[in-house]
Amino acid sequence: MIGELRHWSGAGALVCFLAAASLAGEISTDERRSDYEFMSPGLQRMQDDDSVNPGMLSVLDGKTLWQRKEGTENKACADCHGDATTSMKSVAARYPMIDPKLSRPVDLEGRINACRITHQGAAPLAFESKALLALTVYVAHQSKGFSVDIPDDATTIYQRGTDDIRAAPGPAQLILR
């Protein structure tokens, strides 16, 4: 019984999220705002100062992982990409992107894991693991100050996802139609 309730509460949350997303519509470019603008001045100062920003602890962990040799190839990220402060500058601003080989969207975490598998001969890091989050924020930190570059085909991907959700049987179908 408890398991069924958890399942339905999760399904209910998903339905509510999808309904809200479909009702929100497109926000025009000039109306888009960073969450930073909604922070208190104290939180903005903390985020701006790397010496007191608690998120920087993960960035430091990621920097260590960037140098660590792993996998059957015994390679570190730095062996292929060099100094992340130059080679990864603005990279995170281009994700998610459409991977031409896979013909589907890939986020930064997916790209990191693909590099681990293909170039390091290492196992992919678990989603939401401390190591994957650390590498992701380390690479993303190199894009600080860059605007996110939304791919031209993002609208097509969004529409395809919306069509898939609308075609799916179940509670979401009732709300989204």
N, C-alpha and C positions, 0 to 999 in steps of 0.2 A: 504493500500500500504506500509506504513512504517513498519507495523508488518510483512508483507511478506518479506521485505528487511532484517529485523533483523533476521528472521528465516533462510533465505538463507545465510546471512553472517555468522551466527553461524554454519550452515551446511557446508559452505565452509571452515571455520576454522577447523572443525572436520576432513574433508576430507584431508586437507593439513597436519594436524597433523598425521593422520593415514598413509598417504603416506610417510611422512618423517620417521616415526617410522619403517615402513616396509623396507625402503631403508637403514636405519642405520645399520641393521644387529647386530650381537652379538659382543660386545666389549670384547676382551680377558681380563682375570682377571688381568694380569700384566699391561694392558693399562688403567685400570679404575682409575679415579682420583676423589677426593672429590672436590666440588666447592670451598672449603676452599683454595685449592692450586691456584685458579685463582683470589683470593682477593688481594687487595693491602696490603702492610705490616700494614698500619694504621687500616684497617678493621679487619685484623687478630688479632692485639693487642686488639681491642675493643671486638671482639668475645671471645677472651681468658680470658678477665678480667670480671668476673661476676659483679663487682661493677660499671662498665660503660656500660655493654651490655644491650641495651633497651629490648631485649627479656626476660631478667630476671624478668621484671615486670609481665609478664604472668606466669612465673614459680612461683612467689610469690602468685599470685591469685590462681593458681592451688593448692598450698600448703594449702591455706585457705579452698578451696573447698574439699580437701582431708579429712579435719577434720569435715566438716559440715554434720550433721545428716539430712537425707532426706527420703522421701517416707513413705509408710505405715508401714515399718519395723523400722523406725526411726534409721537407721544405717548410719554411715559414711564409706567411703572407708577404713579408718584406723581401723574401728571395725573388719573387716575381714582380711585386709592385714597388719595391724600394721604400723610400721615406713617405709615409702616408700624408704628411703635412703638405706635400706637393702633388704626389700621384693621385690622392683621393680628394683633392680640392674640388668641390662642387659635385662630386659623384652622387651623394645621397639625394641631392635635389632633383635627380633624374629618375628616381624610383618612387613608386612602382613603374615599370616599363614593360613593354611587350617584348618578350624574348623571341627573336626571329626563328630560332631553331625549334622552340617548343610551341610557337604560335599561341602563346597565352601570357597573361601578366605574371611578372616575377617581382617580388619585393626585394629589398636590400638583404633581408635575412636569407631568402632563397638564393640570391646571388652568392652570398658568402658560403653557404652550404654547397652550392654547385662548384665553387672554386676548391673547396676542401676535397670533394669527391674526385673531381677531374684532375686537379694539379698537385694536390698533396697526397692523394691516395689515402685520405683520412675519412673516417665515418662522419656523417652529417651531425651537427650539434642538435640536441633536442630543442624543439620550439619552446621559447620562453625560458630556456636554461640561462643560468648566470653567464656562462661563457659566450653564448650566442648574443645575448643582450649587450654584453661588454664590447664584443667586436663591432656590433652594429652601432652602438653609440660612439665608439671611437671613430669609425668611418664617418658617421653622420656629423660628428663634431668638426670634421674638416670642411664641412659645407656650411658652417655657421655664417649667416649673413647673406647666403644665396637664396633666391626665390625658388620655390618648387616649380619645375618645368613640367607641365601636364602634357603628356603625349597627344599628338593630333588624333590618334585613333581611340582615345579614352572614351569618347562619347559612344562609339560603336560597342566597346566592351561593356560599358554601363548598360546600354540598351539591350545587349544580348543577355546580361545577367537579369535585368528586369523582366524580360520575356520568359526566361527560364523560371523565375519565381512565380510569375503570373500563371504559367502552365502547370505548376506543381499542384497536385491535389492536397487538400487540407485547409486548415484555418486561415493560412496566409491568402489563399485564393479568395476567400470571402471579403477580406478587407481591401485587397489591392484591385479588385475589379470594379 
